[in-house]
Amino acid sequence: MTYLKSLILATFSFFFVVSTVIASVPGVDDSMKPGTKKGIVSVSHPIAAEAGRKILEQGGNAVDAAAAIQLSLNVVEPMMSGIGGGGFIMIYSKEENKITMLDGRETAPQNVTPELFLDKNGKVIPFSKRHVTGKAVGVPGTLKAIETALEKYGTMNLSKVIKPAIKQAERGVKVNWSAAQYIEENKAKLKNNPAAANVFIPGGEPLKEGDTLIQPDLAKTFKLIKEQGSDALYTGEIGEALVNEVQERQGVMTTDDLERYEVKEREPIRSDYRGYEIVGAASPSSGSLTVQQILELMEGYDVKNMGINSPEYLHHLTEAMHLAFADRAAYMADEDFYEVPKKGLLDDEYIKERRKLINPNKSTADVKEGDPWKYEGKEPSSMPKVEENHPEGQTTHFSVMDKWGNMVSYTTTIEQVFGSGIMVPDYGFMLNNEMTDFDALPGGVNQVEAGKRPRSSMAPTFVLKDGKPFLALGSPGGATIIASVSETIMNVIDHGLPIQEAILSPRIYSASYPTVRWEPGVNQNTRLELMAKGHVYEEVPQHIGNVQAVVFDYETGKMYGGADNTREGTVLGVDKVSYTSKQPAKIIPNKAGPFKVKVNGAVFPYLAKQMKLLDGKPYIQSDKLLLGLGLISSKDLKTYKPNEESYLPVIKAAKATGFKVTWNDKEKMVLLEKDPADIEDPDDDGSITN
């Protein structure tokens, strides 16, 4: 090889490597405001965000800032997280080029059995009752987790980063609209605990937006922690008070359980999505594995071409969720107790096998778990599947990046809003109800067992390009976390949205057939078309999750952030960047029409102005009725442009389409019934296929 040729090849190789390293990343575009190079945080509350920003400004790294944020959140957002709970910390250490996970999940006390939540007759105690007793409280891990993170990956000590939280608790903080809403919604729960009621419902009146929340007992607790470290809780007076309160409320936790608590460092879950690496929390989280399985299933489709929140996209996404959630219920739990087939669940051949079960034309009513074990060369698990439903928890998530390139993605919780509703008297912090994340029914992999960590949906995540993290994100919301994180990732990678738009884009959530939860902004035509396929969209939308994310653009070296508006989400840079989301518009149910239409028991979303009673018979605007009956698709509306004054008779049209029809004149209700197996759907060319 000649010298000149060698030089040309070397030069080409150099520029190729450089371009690979500094290539732009998704989630950033020219519409975004100037970023920062000095560090950034994205948090669900502006005061906690400022606590983290100041630590970065003072020279702390991302882990130091994350610890300060978590402690501040205990003050300003005490209904969501705190030292009475647990969580997962994902850390990227730039110097070590390493991603790791610190597991601070709560554990079950030693004196429990799988029958913990059964009554004397062997019946499951209702969730509303079982989550507000001492039995619901798991051994908390948050304080020890942040102390461990600081010791292993931080540059500051606990006594330094706790100072902002002490000041906030002593001096008081203004109650924002989000906290006021949660206090009002949970006042009955809080009134059952005198210590909590005294703080949040002083004099019997819930704190309102603009009131000052002062927490002297919590300040005292934080001062003890500042002096003694986590020992103040795990071997000291705080822990003794915690155990006494739990035991007085039917719990069995002991001081020995606190002394036994151990933070575990784990290897994260990894997979590939369209050339990007997705890295998330490992067991006992089911969240990241389920997120990655949904993404793997969706990778088989042209998601970009489908279009964001199109009927085709949302149909396939809903079906992928059902498949992944079925596997989650059957196989995912604390891997220290039961092996999880994580390799099999993400195996390419297994994913292809599961994807074949998605019918592009209609929803699948009977979705069961698959057999991922055969893709690991093992026999199927003999553990039975236990499927339970209870109200979604809330939690909180925040993301951080420092000027050196270290990142933190941290999801933290006390489970339900205000957890168990139990506050430790004289110490001012709420206790979790994480034990109810176990199955109440014994027998499955997620049954209650001593020392075990309950299955979690938390999914703190990093997304990597060319082996380097550029996106840190996560969300609260119980099982809806999985939907929020997976959809935000697809919004960034497939739909090419900048991070703020990716977060605010309307989301859906569906863990099993047929119900779909949806956010405002999923349009009516889309919902009608999907309901014609057999999906059941809830009558009223509701907000899903609260994604907080940071993005690093390797091309410019600048950091950006995105903040959700379902709380007072805030992005703060050490300099230049300052953004706080505005409160979303209040959700107002649609005005009732002159009648209702139910299809297989589900109310279809027709607006009052689209409905008429003519000669006592129900009529609906033609395009809306045809969409709801599955006779046309949204694509057909590009060529078929009905007049809004054009109405069709519901009864005749439905009968002609094969529905059994009942008109209840007294209740003004059209009841349509059809076997889901007989549901038809127009294909792309407009013909009808069975």
N, C-alpha and C positions, 0 to 999 in steps of 0.2 A: 504494500500500500504506500503510495507516495505521501510525502510530508504534507502537500497541499490538500490532498484528499482527506488525510487524517485530521487536519486543522478544520476543514469544512464540517466533517462529521462531529468533531468535538464541539464546535460552535453551535451546530444544530441541536446536539444533545443538551448543551447548557441552556439554550433558550427554551427547549421543550420542558426541561425540569423546572425552570423558573416559572414558565407559564402555568405549569401544573400546580405549583405551590401557591401562586398568587391569583389564580383564576377566581373570578367573581363567584359568589355563592347565591343560591336562591333565597328569597326572603328579603332581598334588598333591591331597590330600584331607584331611579332618578327622582321619584316623587317624595322620597323620604327627606326629612329635615337633617341638617348636619349632625353627624355622629360625634363620638368622643373617642379619644385614644387613651384616656386616663382611668377607665373603669366605669362600670355601669351596673345598675340593679333594676329589677322589675318585681314589684311587690304589690300585694292587694290593699295596702294602706299607706298613705303618704308619710305618716310619722315614722313607721317602721322602715320605709324606704330611705328616709333621711338619716336614720340611725346607721344603716348600712353604708350609705354614701359617705358619711363623715369618717367611718372607719377606713374606707378606701382612701379618702383624702389625707388621713393621718399616716398613711403608709402601710396599712394592713392589706392582707391579700384577700382573695375571694372567700376563703374559709372563715377568716376573722369577721368579715362583713356578714356572712351568712349566720354566724353565731349571734351577732348583735341583732340582726333582723329577727331571728326566732325569739329571742328574749323580749324584744320590743313588742312583737306580735302577741305575746302572752299578756301584755298590758293593754294594747289598743284593739286587739281582736280576740279577747279571751274566750269567746264562744266557739272558736275554731281550733285552737292549738295551745300548747303550753307545756310546762314541765310535768303536768299530770297526764301527758299522753305519749305519743311515739311518732316515728316517721323513718323515712329513708333519705339518706344524703348521698347523692351522686357527686363525685369529685373528679375533676380532670386536673392532674398535676402536670403543668407544662414542662418543668425541669426533668421529671421522670418520664415524660410522655406516657402517662399511665392514667387509665380510668378505673376507679374503684367505687365500691358501694359500702357505706356504713349502715348496718341494719340496727336501728334503734326502735324496732317494733316492740309493742307490749307483749308480755308473756303471761301465760296462765299460772296462777298460784299452784303450789304443790298439792294442796288439799282439795282437788277438784276431781270429778268423774265425768264421763260423757253424758251422764243424766242430769247435769247441773241445771238445765233449764226445763226440766219436766216436773209437773206437779205430782202430788201423791198418787194420782190415778194414772200416771204415765203419759199424760197429755202435755203438749207443748204450752208453756206459759206464753200468753200473747206478748208480742214485742213491746207494746205500749207499757206493759208492766215489768217485763224482765230487764229492760234497758235502764231502769232508774233505781236499781238496788245495788248494794255492795257486791253482789255476785257478778255484776256486769263489768266491774273494774279490773282491768289487767294491770300487771306490774309495769309502771311507766318507764320509758327508756329515753325520752328526749334530752333530759339534762345530762345524762351520762354520754349520750351520743355526741352532743355538741362539745363536751369537754374532751372526749376522745378525738374528735375531728381537729380541735385546736392543738392538742398535744402532738398529733401525728402529721398534720398537714398545714397548720396555721403558723402565725408568727407572733400572735398575741396570746395572753392568758385569759382565763375566764373572768378574773377580777377586773380586767380592763374592759372587755366588751360588754359586761353586764351593767356598766355605769349609766348608759343612756336609759335603760329600762328602769333602773332605780329612780332616776329623776322623774321619768314619766309617771310612774306609779305614785310617787310622793306628791308631786305638784298637780297631777290630774291632766287628763286629755279631753278634748272636746269629743262628744259622741257624734259620729258622722251618720249619714242617712242609712248606711248599711247596718251598722251596729244597732241603731234605734229600731230598725225593722225586725232584726232577729230577737231583740229583747222583747218587743211587743208580741211577736209570734210565739215566744216561749215563756211568757209570764206565768202561766199555770204551773209549768214544770219548775220554774225558779222559786215560786212561792212555797213549794214543798220542802225547800231547804233554807232554814233561817239565815245561815251565813251568806248564801248566794243572794237571797232576797234583799238583805241589808245593803248589798253592794249595787245590785242592778235594779231593784224595785224599792228604793228608799221611801219609807212612809206609805208603802202600798201602791205607789205610782211608778210605772216603768220609766226609766230614763228616756228622754226624747232627744232628737237631733238638736245639737247646740248646747245641751247640758254638759256639765263637767263630771267625768268619771274619775273619782279619786279612790285609790286602793292602798291604804296604809299597811294593811296586813301583808299584801303581796310585796310591798317595798321592804317590809321587815324580813320576809322570806328571802328576797334577793340579796339583802345585806348579809344574811347568814351564809348564803352561797358564795358571795364575794369573799368572805373571810375563810370559809371552810371547804370550798369547792363542792363537788357532787356528794361528798361524804355527809354533808348537812342533811341530805335527803335519804341517801341509801343506808347510812348507819347512824344518823343523828336524830335530833328532835323533830325535824320536819317529817321524817319517815314514821316516827312513832305516832305522831298526830294523824297522819294519813291512814295508817293501819287501824288505829282506834276508830276512826270514822267509818271505814269500810266494814269493820266487824260489827259496829253498832247497827249497820244497815244490811245485815244478813250475809255479808261477805266472809270469806275464809282466808284472805291474805294475811300473811304474818311478816314480821320484821326480817325473818330469815329469807323470805321471798325477795325482799328488796336487796338484801346483802348478796344474794345469788345472782342478781341481774347482770347480764353480760352483753355488751355491744359486740356484734359480730361483723367482721369485714369479709365481704363476699365478692366473688367474681360476677360481674354483670352479665345480662343476657344480650346476645349480639345476633344481628341478622342483616341481610342486604336488601335494600329496596331501590330498584332502578339505578344501581351504581353508588348509592349512598349507604353508609353503614348506620344502622339504628342501634343504640346502646342504651339499655334500661335496667331497672332494678330486678334483681333475681328473687327467688323464693325467700321469704314467704309472700312476696308480691306475686299476684297473678296478673297485675295490670300490664306490665311491660310485655310479658309473653303473649298476652291476648292482643295487645296493640300490634305486636309484630306479626301475629298470625293473621289478623285482619288485613294488614298491609300486604302480606305475602299472597293472600287470596285475591286482593284487588290488583296486584301486579299483573295478573293474567288478562286484564282488560285495558283498553285504551281510555284511561280515566280522563286524560287531558281532552280528548276528542269528545267524550261524553258531555263535558261542560259542568261547571260547578253547580251543584244542587239541581241538576236536571233530573227528570223522572228516571231515566236510565241509570244515572249514577247513583241516586238514592235507593233505587230498587236493589241494585247489586250490592251496595254497601250494607243495606239492612240484612240481606240474605247472608253476607259474609259475617256480620255480627252474630247472627243466630248460630252459625256453625262454630265460630270461635267461642262463644259463651257456653255452648253445649259441652265443648271440650274442657273449658275452664271449670265447670261444675263437677265434671267427672274426675279430673286428674290433678288439679292444681291446689296445693296446700303447702304447709311447712315441710320443705324437703329434708329437714333434719329428722323428720318422723316418717315420711313416705316419699319414695322416689317419684320424681316428676319426669315424664317422658319429654323433656324440653327439646331434645334433638329430633325425636320423632314428630313432634307437633309442628316443627318448622322444616321438616324434610321436604325437598322439592316434590318428590313423588307422592308423599302424603297430601301435600297442598293440592296437587293436581287431582288427586282422588276426591278430596273434599269439594274442590271447585266444580267438579262435574255434577254435584248435587244442586247447584244453583240453576233454577229454571229462569231463563231470561224473560219469560212472558207472564209469570205469576208467582206469588209467594208460596213457599213450601210450608205446609201446616205441621208436618211431623218431622222435626229435626232432632236427631240423636247424635251422641258423641261418636267419634270414629275410633279406630284402633291404631294409635300411633306407636304402640309397643312393637308391632311387627317391623317397623322401620328402624328399630333399635336391636332387632334380633332377640326379642324377649317375649315371654308369654303375656297375654292381657292381664291387667290388674283384676284381682278378685274382689276389690272393694266396691260396694254398691254406690250408685250415683244418688246423692241427696241434693235435691233442688229446693231452695227456700227463697222467699221474697220478703223483704222488710224495707221500710223507708230508707231512701238513700241518705248517707251521711254527707257531711260537707267538707271539712278539712281546709287547708290552705296550701298554696304553692308559691315559691319565689325562685328567681334565677339571678345569678350574679356572675360577672366577669371582671377581672382586675387587669391592670395595665401590663402585667407580665404574661397574660394569656391563660391564667388559671380560670377554671369555671366551676360553678356549683349549681346543681339542679336539686332542689330540696322540697319534698312534699311532707307535710307534718300535720298531725291530727289529734283530736280527742274523740273522733267518730261523729256522733250526732251533734247538732248544734247544742252547745253547752254540755256535750258529753252525757254523762249519767245524770246531770243536774246536781251532783254532789260537789260542794266546795269544802275544802279542808278548813274547819273552823280555826280562826286566829292566824291562818297562814295564806288565805286569800287566793288559792288557785283551784280551778275546776278539775275534776277527775273524769277520765275517759270511760266509755262503755264498750271498749274493744272486745270484750268477751262475747258480745252478741254478734261479732263477725264470725265466730264459730257457728257451725250448724247446731241448731237446738236439738235436732233429731240425731241420735247416735248412729254410727255405722259407716259413714263416709270418711274420706281422707281428711275432711275438715271438721271432724268431731272434736269436742272439747277433750283435752288431755293435759295432764300436769306438765308444766314447763314448756308447753308448745306455744307457738306464735300463730295467731289467727290469720287466715288467708286475707290478703289485702288487695285492693284494686289500685292502690297508688302506683303511679307510673312516671317518676322523674326520669327524663330522657335527654340524651345527647344525640344529635345527628352529625355525622362526620362526612367530609369530602376529602378524598385522597388521604385518608387516615388521620385527618385533623378535625376536631370538633368545631363546628361553626354555629350550631344552634343548640341552646339549652331551653327546655320547656317542660311543662307539666300542668296539672290542674287538680282542683278538689272536685268532690261530687260523688263519692262512693263509686259504684260500678259505672256511672256516667263518665268518670275520668277516662276510661278506655276509649269512649267515643270522642271526647274532646281532644285527646292527644292524637289519635290516629287521623281524625279529620283535619286538624291543624297541619299535620305533617303533609298530608296530601294537598292541602290548599297551597302550601309553600312549594313542594316539589312538582306536583302534577299541574296545578292550576296557575302556578307562577305568581302568586299574590305576595306583595310585601307583607312583612310580619304582622303589622297592625291590622291590615285588611284580612289576613288569614285568620286572625283571632276573632274578629268581629263578624265574620261571615256566619250566617245562621247554621246551626248544627242540629242533628237528629240523634236519637238514642233508642235502640231496641235490643233488648237482651234475649227475647224469645217471641215467637209468633203469638198473636198478630199485632200487638200494641206498639205504636211508634210515638215517642215523645218528640216534640219539635219546637224550635224557637221561632219567634216572630221573624218574618222575612221569607219563610218557605211558602211560595205562592199557592194560591187556591187551585189553579189548574194542575199543578204538580201533585198536590195532595189528592185531588179527585182521580187523576189517572192512576196513582198508586193504590188508592182504595179500591179501584176497579180491579186491580191485580190481586186483591185480598189482604193488603195491609190495612190496619186500623189506626188512623191518626187520631190522637186524643182531641177532644172538642176544643180545648183552650190551650194555646201555646204556653210554654214556661221556659225560663232560662236554664241552660245546661252548662255547668262547669264555670271555671274562672281561670282561663289560661294566662300565665305570665311567662314571658320569654325574652331572651337576649340573643342577638345575632352578631357574629364577628365576620366582617367582610375582609377576606385575606387580600383582596386586590388593593384596598385603600388603607388597611390597618385600622379601620374605624369600627366602633361598636354601636349597635342600635338595640332598641328594645320595643316590645309590644306589651300592652296592658289591657286586660279585659275590663268591661264596664259593668259587669254584674256585681262588683264591689268597687271601691274607690281605687281601682288599679292605677299604679304610678310607676313611671320610668324616670330614673334620675341618673345622670352621668355625673362624674366628679366635676366636669365642666360642660358647658354648652347644651346639654340635653336635660329637659325638664318637661314632663308631660303627665297630667292626671286625667283619667277618663271621666267623662260626664255620665251622670246617672241616666240609665236607659228610660225610655218612655214607659209609663205604666201600661201594663197589659189590660186592655178592656175587652171583655167578651163581645162578640158580634150581637147586634140587635136580633131578637127572635123574629122569625118569619111567621107567616100565617099558618104554616104546618111544618112538620119535620119529616125527613126521609131516613129510615133505618134500613141498612142492608146487612143481613145476617147479624142483626143486633147492634150494629155500629151506626152512629149518627153521621150522616154525610154533611160536609161543610158548605151548605148552600146559604147565601146571604139573603136577607129579607127582600132586597130589591130584585133578586133573581127568581122570586117565587110569587105565584098568583093563584088565587082561587077563582076560577071562572065557572059559573053555573054550579058552584059547590064542589068542583073537581080540581085536583091539584095540577098545576102547570109549572114548569121550570124553564128558565132561559135555555134555548136549544143547545148551544155549545157546551154549557155546564152539565146538562143532563146527559148528553152523549158521552162526555168524558167520564162521568160517574158510572155510566152503564157499561163502559169499556168498548163503545162502538167506534170511537176515534181516539187518537193520541194527541198530545200537545203539538207534535210535529205537524199534524194535519191542519192545525189552526193557521199555518202559514198560507195555505191555499184555500181552506174553508173559512171564510170570514163572515160569521153570522151577524145579523143585525141584532143589537141588544134588545130590540122590541120583539124579537122572534122567540116564541115560547112553544114548548111541546107538552102534550099530555103525558104525565108521568106513568099513569096506570097502563095505558095502551102501549107506550114505548117499552116499558119493563116487561110486559107480557110477551111482546113480540121478540124480546131478547132471551126469553126462557126463564124469567123469574116467576116464582110464585108470589102473587101480589095480594095484599090485604089493605083495604082502606078503612081506617077507624075514623069515622066522621065525627064522633063525639070528642075524641082526643086530638083530632086533626093530625093523624099520623099515617104515613105510608110505610108499610112493612114489606120489604122485599127479601126473598129468601132464594138462595141457590147453593147447591153443593159446591164447596171450594174446588173440588176436582173438575167441575164443569165450567169453571171460569175461563172465558176466552179473552184473547187480547190481540189487537191489531199488530201485525209485524211491520217492518220498516216500509214495505210497499203499500200498506193500507189494506191488504187482504186479511181475512180472518183465519187464524190457525187455532187448533185445539191443543 
